[in-house]
Amino acid sequence: MKKISGLLFIAFAGLFSACSTDLEVIGDWKETMVVYGLLDQSQPKQYIKINKAFLGEGNAFEFAQIKDSVQFVNSLNVTLKRIRNGAEIASYTLTPDNSIPKDPGVFYSANQQNAIYSFNSTGASALADDSQYKLVIRSNETGTEVSSQTPLVKDFGTLVKPNPSTTVASLIVTGATTTYTYPYNITFNSGLNASVYQVVIRFLYKDSTTTGTFNDSIDWNLSQKETPDLSGGDLMDFTIKGQDFMRYLGNTLKDYPTLKYRIPGKFKIIVIGAGEELNTFINVNRPSTGIIQEKPEYTNITNGLGIFSARTVMTKFEAPLSTITRDTLSGGKYTACLKFLNPSGVWDPNRCN
């Protein structure tokens, strides 16, 4: 007991002794770059967002309003190097880009702009999926340098289903028993370097109102599916039902006082393929569902924080809805009150009960 009492005394003495010395939570200043960038060869321009991480004594919300605390002001050299078979064959300089306005919020102030760098990836500067791309960012003031490298996600080509040459999208077929059980398959073989795919159904339409007619669209995001590996050629299959499509429209679109009627347009299938690093980043940062809420820190930026990866956005099918699908859209149980015209160019308010 005397030994235990002695140990407890030493422990408490050490505890109180430690309390007599101020704890330095904030250490020496260190420049830390936070980088977010996704290369996409389907786009004519590439963007990289670059910020500073900051920590200081005082109110963090006030620091967030100070431009120099969160942004590098005209002090960065940003380069993208094209590498093929281990050799650098081209280099592109990214410049500050103020074309995208900064969203209001904690990190917004009147003197701040989005910390974005960009370059035009067209013509001779177009991204090539036979190469890797290395991002190198250097601070001209401190000499700090960060880097990361990624391959591009290769386009998988044409859809297996539906046939891209099909002239209509037949989400509904005739017959009461089949109207809401008819499966519509979207099938393709994965492309090189794709780690995960998402299919987006984009439905285009026009709203005719008392003040004019306006183009509009709505996106329906299907669940993501991961590929077995990055080598490509794996069969990816997404299945939807006409009932689910109509229900989604019914739950999302609304009638409003100035709306006279809606004109249905084309049905698009957009496929988004993402690289391995982006897929890992998304999975790591998903909301925690278990007891342990702490998330591991994930970054593939050497000497910095953030993510540099690739994706590609591909429109793979575009066609108007079939006649029976348009008729169901105009008078079906989920969408009859949305004022879509039927194939004869009429909307019957009596079907909206």
N, C-alpha and C positions, 0 to 999 in steps of 0.2 A: 504493500500500500504506500510506503514511504517513497518507493521508486516511482510509482504512478503519480503521486502527488507532486513529486519533484519535476516530472516530465510535463505535467499540466501547467505548473508554475512557469517553466521555461517557455512553453508554447504561448501562454498568455502574455508573458513578458515580451516575447518577440513580437506578438501582435500589437501590443500597445506601443512598443518601440517603433514599429513600422509606421504607426499612425502619426508619429511625431515628425515624419518627413513627408513633404508634399509629393504626391504621385504625378509624374509627368505623363499625362495621357497623350499629349501632342508632342511628337518628336521633331527632329530636324526636317525642314521642308524638302520634299522630293517631287520632281516633276513627273506626273503620271498621265499618259495619254489614254483616252477611252475612245476606241475606234469601232464603228459599225459600218460594214459594207457588204453588199451582195452584187456580184457581177452577173449580168444577164445579157447574153448575146442577142436576145430578141428585141432589146431596147436600143434606141439610137444614142442614148446618153447614159453614162455610168456615174453614180454618186457615192461618195464616201463621207460619212459624218465623223468629225473629230472634235472631241471636247477634252477639257481638263477635269481630273478628279481633284477635289479640294477638301481641306480640313483646317479649321482655325478656331481660335477662341472667340466665342460670341455666338450670335444668332446665325445659324446656317441658312435660313430663309433670306436673310439680308445679303449674305455672301453670294447666293444664287442670282441676285439682281445685278451684281457687279460683273461687267463684261470680262475683265481680266481674270476673274476667279474661275470662270468656266470655259473660256475660249482663248485660243491662241490668236493674237491679233497680228496678222501679216508677218508671221515668223516661221512658217512651216514650208518645207520643201517636200512635196508629195509626188511620188513617182510610181507608176505601174510598169513592171517589166514583163515582157512576154518571153517565156522560156519553153523551148522545145528540145527534147532529147538532151536535157541538161545544159543547153547553151542559151544564152540570152540573144534573141534575134530582133528585138524591138523594145523601145522604151517610150512611155507616154507621160507627159507632165499634166497633173491635175491642178486646176486653178480655183480660187474661191468663187462660189456660186451663190448669189443672193436671190435667185429666181423663186425659191420656195419659201413662203413666209413662215415665221416662227409661230407656233400655236400658243395662245395665252396659257398661263399656268405659273407654277412656282419659279420656273427658270426663264420667265419672260420679263423683259423690261424694254422701255422705249428705245434704248441705245443698243439692243442686242438683235442680231440676225442669226439664222440657222448657220451653224458652223459646218458648212458643207463644201466639199471640193468635188469637181466634176471634170469629165472630158468627153468630147464627142466621139463615139465609137462607130463611125460610119466610114465607108470607103476604105482607104488603106489602113485606117485605124480600127477597123471592125474586129471584134473579138473572134478568135478562132478556137473551135473546140478540140483541135489537135494539140493544144498547148496548155501549159500551166501559167498562172499569173501571180507574180510576187509584188506585194504592196510594200513600199519602203517610205516611211515618214521620218523626217529629220527636223528637229528644232534648230533653227539658225542661231537662236540666242543661247541655248544651253548645250547644244550638241547631242541631246538625247535622241536616240533613234529606235524606232519600233518597226517590226516587219511581220508579214504573214504571207502564206502562199496557198493557192487553191486551184484545183482543176475546174473546168466548166462542166455543167450538166448538159449532156448531149441530147438533142431532139430525138425522140424515139421513132419519128416517121409518121406513118398513117395509122388510123384506128383499125382494129380488127372488127369491132362493132361499135356503133352502127357503121354501115358502109358509107364512107364520106361522099359518095356520089348520089346517095339517096336524096330525093328532092323534097321530102317532107319528114317531120319528126312525128312519128305515130306513137304517142304516149297512151292513147286510149284506143280500144277497139270496140266494135259493135257488140251488143249483147249484154244484158243486165248482169249476168254472172261474171263476165270478164272485165267489165268496165274498170273496176278498182283493184284488180289483181294482176293485170297484165304487166309482166316485167319488161323493163327497158334496160338493156345491157350496154355498158360503156367499157370496152375491152381493148387493151393495147399491150405491147411488149415494152418493158422498161428500157430506158436509154442508159448509156454509159455514165457512170458517176452519180446516178440518181439514187438517193437514199430513201426518199419518201415522196409520195404524190398526193396531190389534192385535186379533185375535180370540182369545177365551179360551173353550175348551170346558170347562164345569163339569159333572161327573157326580156326582149325588147318590145316596147309598146308605145303608143301615143295617147296622151290625155287631151281630149277636146273639151275646152272649157268656155265659159262665157266671154273670155278675153282672148282666146286663140287656141291653137293646137301646139302641143309641146312634146318633144321626144323624151322618153324616160326608159329606165330599165331596172331590173331587180336581180340580185345574185342569190343563188341558193348554193351554199357550200356543203358538199358532201364530206363524209368522214375521211380522214387521212389514212393512207395505207403505206406501210414501209415495204421496201423491196428486200428480198432475201440476201442480196449482195449488190456490189457496185459495178459488176461486169456487164449488166444489161441483158436483155433478152428474156426476162422473166415475165410471165403472163400476169397482168394486173387487171382485175375485174371489179367494176362498180355497177351495182344494180339498183335501179329506182323503180317506183311504181307510179302510175298516173295519179292514184289517190294521194300519194305523199306530195307530189308536185302541186296538185290543186289545193290541198290542205295548207301547204306553205304559203301559196299566194293568198288564200283566204284569211290566214292569220296575220299576214304582213301588210298587204295593200288595204287601203281604206277608201271609202266614198267620202266626198266632201261637197259642200254646198254649190260651188261653181262648176263642178264636174258634170258635163252632159253625157259623155260616153267615152269608152276606151277602144282603141283600135289595136288588136293583137298584132305583133310583129314576129321577128325571127327568134328561134330557139338556138342558142349557142352552147357548145361544149368547149370549155376552156380547161386545159390541163396544166398544172403548175408542178414542176419537178424541182426538188431541193437537194442540195449537196449534203454530204455526211456531217460536216461540222455544224451546219445550220440545224439539221435534224437533232443532233446531240444537244445543242444550245437550247432548242425549244423544249426537249424532253427534260433537261435539267431544271428548267425554269417553270415547269408546270406547277399549278397550285398543289400544295401538300395536302394529302388526305389522311395521313396517319398521325400518330402521337408526336413524332419528331418533325418539327416545323422548319428547322434550320436546313438551308440548301447549300450544297457545295458550290464553290465558286468555279465557274468554267469560262475559260478564255482560250483562244488559239492565237492571240496577239503576243509575239515575243517581245518582252520588256514593256508590255502594256496590258490593257484590259479591253475586252470586247469580243467581237466576232467578225471574221472575214471569210465569206464563203460564196456560194453561187446558187443560182436558181435560173429557171427558164420558164417563160409563160407562153403557152402555145394554144391558139384557137384551132381546134381540130374538126369542128363541125358547125355548119350554119345553115339553117333551113327554116321555113315557116312551119307552123303546126299543121297537122293533118286536119281534114274537114271534121271528122268526128271529135277530135281533140278540141278544136275551136268551138264546136257546138257544146261540148261539156263545159268548157271554160265560160261560155256565155250563160248557161243555165243549170250547171251542176250544183250540188248541195253546198259546196264550199265557196263557190265563186259567183253565184247567180246575182248577188247584190253589188258586184264590183263594176257593173255596167260595160262589160266587154261585148262588142258586137259579134253576132253569130256569122256563119259563112255567107248569109244573105245580106249582111250589113245592117242587121236589126238587133236591138236589145229589147227584150220583152220584160217589163217591170213586174208582170204577173208571176214570173218564175222566181222572183225574189220574195220568199215568204219567211 
